[in-house]
Amino acid sequence: QVQLVESGGGLVQPGESLRLSCAASGSIEHIYVMGWYHQAPGNERELVASITYTGGTKYADSVKGRFTISRDNVKNMQYLQMNSMSPEDTADYYCYAHDPPLEYWGQGTRVTVSS
């Protein structure tokens, strides 16, 4: 069982940056995929970015070139660096881990981009 806790959300202005962190309660070294999803009010939860245990990454088209996902298998942490943020990035962001056949989710952290 792995518990995930996000941090780093908050209010930023358009064009600014924010880094989200996800702390895992156990080792993530062998967790196949970790990622970040976001959910805006009235919308479904969508994949933002994912990273495999070997470092392979995948990004939603809307964040390519702006967001960077990373993971530290020693510190059991996952990160999402968000740059050049826009109001469309406003959402609750959730940390996710897929350790087949199990899935784990964090409680979410709110990100608001507004002037």
C-alpha positions in Angstrom: 0.0 0.0 0.0 1.4 3.4 -1.0 0.0 6.7 0.2 0.5 9.8 -2.0 0.5 13.3 -0.7 0.6 16.3 -3.0 1.9 19.8 -2.1 2.9 23.0 -3.9 -0.5 24.1 -5.2 -1.6 27.7 -5.0 -2.4 30.9 -6.8 -0.2 32.2 -9.5 -0.5 34.8 -12.3 -0.5 34.0 -16.0 3.1 33.4 -17.2 4.4 32.3 -13.8 5.7 29.0 -12.7 4.8 26.5 -10.0 6.2 23.1 -8.9 4.0 20.4 -7.5 5.5 17.7 -5.3 4.1 14.3 -4.5 5.5 12.4 -1.5 5.0 8.6 -1.4 4.8 6.7 1.9 6.8 3.8 0.4 9.3 2.9 -2.2 8.4 4.0 -5.7 11.5 2.4 -7.3 9.5 -0.4 -8.9 6.2 1.4 -9.5 5.7 1.1 -13.2 4.1 4.5 -13.9 3.6 7.6 -11.9 1.8 10.7 -13.2 -0.2 13.8 -12.7 -3.9 14.3 -13.6 -5.9 17.4 -13.3 -9.6 18.1 -13.0 -11.2 21.5 -13.7 -14.6 22.3 -12.4 -17.3 20.5 -14.5 -14.7 18.5 -16.4 -13.4 15.0 -16.2 -10.1 14.1 -14.7 -7.4 14.2 -17.5 -3.9 13.0 -17.7 -1.3 15.8 -17.6 1.9 13.9 -17.6 3.3 10.5 -16.8 6.7 8.9 -16.2 7.7 5.3 -16.1 10.2 3.7 -13.7 12.8 3.9 -16.5 12.2 7.6 -17.1 10.0 7.5 -20.2 7.6 10.4 -20.2 4.3 11.3 -21.8 2.5 14.7 -21.9 -0.9 16.0 -22.8 -0.7 18.2 -25.9 -1.8 21.2 -23.9 1.3 21.2 -21.6 4.0 20.0 -24.0 7.0 22.3 -23.8 5.7 24.0 -20.6 5.5 21.2 -18.0 8.1 18.8 -17.0 7.5 15.6 -14.9 10.2 13.9 -12.9 10.6 11.4 -10.2 13.2 10.6 -7.6 13.2 6.9 -6.8 15.6 7.4 -3.8 13.5 10.1 -2.1 10.2 8.5 -3.2 9.1 11.8 -4.7 7.4 12.9 -7.9 7.4 16.4 -9.3 5.6 18.5 -11.9 7.3 21.7 -12.9 4.8 24.0 -14.5 6.1 27.0 -16.5 4.3 29.6 -18.6 1.1 28.9 -16.9 -2.2 30.0 -18.2 -5.7 30.3 -16.8 -6.6 27.1 -18.6 -4.2 25.3 -16.2 -6.5 26.1 -13.3 -7.6 22.7 -11.8 -7.2 20.3 -9.0 -4.0 18.3 -9.6 -3.7 14.7 -8.5 -0.7 12.5 -8.1 -1.1 9.0 -9.4 0.8 5.7 -9.2 0.1 2.6 -11.2 1.7 -0.5 -9.7 -0.1 -3.2 -11.6 -2.7 -4.3 -10.8 -3.0 -1.6 -8.1 -3.6 2.1 -8.5 -3.0 4.9 -6.0 -4.2 8.5 -5.9 -3.4 11.5 -3.8 -6.0 13.8 -2.3 -5.2 16.6 -4.8 -3.8 20.1 -4.6 -5.5 23.1 -6.1 -3.8 25.3 -8.7 -5.3 28.6 -9.7 -3.9 30.8 -12.5 -5.4 34.2 -12.4 -4.4 37.8 -12.7 
